[in-house]
Amino acid sequence: MNPTIENMLQHVSVRSFTDQPITPEQKESLIAAAQHGSTTEFVQAFSIIEITDQTLRNKLSDITISSPHVKKADTFYVFVADLHRQANILRANKQSLDSIKNMEALLLSTIDTTIAAQNMAVAAESMGLGICYIGSLRNNIAQVAKLLKLPDFTIPLFGMTVGVPSTKNQLKPRMAPSNQVATNSYNEDQFNDLSEYDQVVKDYYVNRKSNPADTSWTDKNLAIFKEVHRADVAAFLRKQGFSLD
Ligand SMILES: Cc1cc2nc3c(=O)[nH]c(=O)nc-3n(C[C@H](O)[C@H](O)[C@H](O)COP(=O)(O)O)c2cc1C
């Protein structure tokens, strides 16, 4: 196994950071790594907004409710799925915006943005930094867009805190490859045979040092998905110009 993969297999989300700042060179590398990911047809449909203003950080942290580290992490980026440039190009050329309004364009920009973010995450961890994605910005996605002055055809998908870790959680055990990887077709039985994994996850939660809990992976997913979350996201996307068709 090479050092890149070794680092990837040590990934944990980091939610507490020391006061040690990230250097300007490190930040440059993080942005360069994010920008050099693969991107659909070279459209580069994302933007990254660094939040340095502490008042704005506090407001964004309050929106997340669950993520106070947004206030304190050395660096906080918001990853924006962004087809606004394409909208401007189409408008300048008096073309219809239909191609960027539809679901395919929405997926494309979401995918491009996520690839950029994960490139940044891998780069950060390779430098010994810790990261945590902040999807809970979408608790009030319209307010985040307003605070960041986002134009049409943009979506604040998630944030990412970056800093020097002060404490690290234990590694969360992933599914066995047989639960997620198949050849040639979907493997219904293998992918849903989760009893062993449920036990592994239960052991992890029962024994972990912070916030131990008697819960399996299935229990967790039931708790998450038995309720609809963030039902306002679709209305926000429509307001940003997407048709959702
Ligand atoms: C898109 C996305 C959004 C996330 N949002 C949050 C968040 O708002 N707050 C948080 O503390 N962790 C967040 N996480 C971190 C996940 O909870 C974490 O990755 C998961 O529990 C697995 O743990 P690990 O990253 O330590 O392996 C998010 C992760 C992803 C990929």
The ligand as an ORCA input file, in Angstrom:
! r2SCAN-3c Opt
* xyz 0 1
  C     -21.558     15.772      2.465
  C     -21.226     15.569      3.919
  C     -21.784     16.396      4.874
  C     -21.434     16.269      6.221
  N     -21.922     17.165      7.133
  C     -21.474     17.153      8.403
  C     -21.882     18.181      9.316
  O     -22.664     19.074      8.992
  N     -21.359     18.170     10.565
  C     -20.486     17.191     10.970
  O     -20.047     17.246     12.128
  N     -20.089     16.195     10.128
  C     -20.561     16.156      8.858
  N     -20.144     15.196      7.966
  C     -19.203     14.152      8.403
  C     -19.871     12.782      8.479
  O     -20.702     12.740      9.612
  C     -18.769     11.725      8.544
  O     -18.012     11.752      7.354
  C     -19.329     10.319      8.744
  O     -19.973     10.204      9.986
  C     -18.228      9.268      8.672
  O     -17.257      9.545      9.670
  P     -15.729      9.774      9.303
  O     -15.676     10.881      8.280
  O     -15.060     10.173     10.596
  O     -15.217      8.497      8.769
  C     -20.523     15.258      6.630
  C     -19.991     14.411      5.653
  C     -20.331     14.563      4.325
  C     -19.703     13.662      3.288
*
